[in-house]
């Protein structure tokens, strides 16, 4: 794991701690599996989160002005499959992220 991916894992972990109670499935799995398992989930997601960020940002930096650690990652927490790993981000949400640069959770 390179230094950038380690930093992403730490950003994911920090967002998990801060937003745990806002994301029902995150909180439920946390209670069932414990802190160690949740740390491992943050590590396991890091490379995929980096890849998604770079894919959405692109060479033209569409996400310019969107903060990776304070906006992008917390928004993704709502789409992670905390029980099984990975995530399911609907294509319309990905399109919204890529075209508007906003990472607010869509209603």
N, C-alpha and C positions, 0 to 999 in steps of 0.2 A: 504494500500500500504506500503510495507516494504522499508527500507532505500535504499536497492540496486535498487529497481524499481524506486524510486524517482531519484536516481542518473542517471539511464538510461534515464528517461524522460528529465532530464536536459541536458544530452549528445545529445539526439535527438533534443531538442530545439536549442542548440548551433549549431549543424550541419545544421539545417533548416535555421538559420540566416546566417550562413557562405556560404551555397551553394544554397540559394534560387534562384538566377538568373541563375544557371546552370541547374536547373531542371524545365523545362517549365511548367509542370502541377502543380508543387508546387507553382511557382510564380503566375500562373493564379488563382488558388484557393485562395491563400493568398490575392490577390487583391479583389476577389469577397466576401470573407468571413471575412477578418480582423484578427487582431492579437489575439484576445481572442479565436476565433474558432481554430486558428492554435495551440495555446498553449494546448488547449484541445485535439487536435489530437496527439500531442507529448505525452501527458499523457496516452491517450488511446492505443498508440502503445507500450508503455514501457514494459509491461509484455510479450507481444508476441516477442519483440526483444530479451529480456533476454532469453526466452525459445529457440528461434532459435539459439542464440549464443551457449548456452550450448549443444544443440543437435548437432550442427556442430562441436563444439570443442571436445566433447566426453571425455571419461576417459583418452584417450591417448594424449589429448591436441594437436590435429591436427592443431589448429590455433595459436600455439605457435609462437610468433614473430609478429603476426598481432595485431595492437592496436584496441581495441574495439571502443574507442571514435573518433580516428582520421582516421581510415580506414574502419572498418566494418560498422559503422552507416552511414557515408556519402555514401558508396556504395549502401546501402539499400534504400536510399532516392529516387533513380531512379526507384524503383519497387513498391513504395507505391501508392495505389489508393487514391490520396488526396481528391477526390470528395466524395467517399463512405466509406472510412476507410479500414483498412486492407491492404494487398499487394498481388501482384502476382509476385512471384519470380519464373522464369522458373526453372524446375528441373535441367536443364543442368548448370544453374548458381549456384544452391545450391551444385551440385556435384563438380563444379569447386572450390567453396569456401572450401568445405570439404576436397578435395584431394590435393589442391595446397597451401591452406592457403592464397591465394591472394584475395583481395577484390576489385580489379580494375574492373570497369564496362567493361563487355565483349562487343566487337563490333559485 
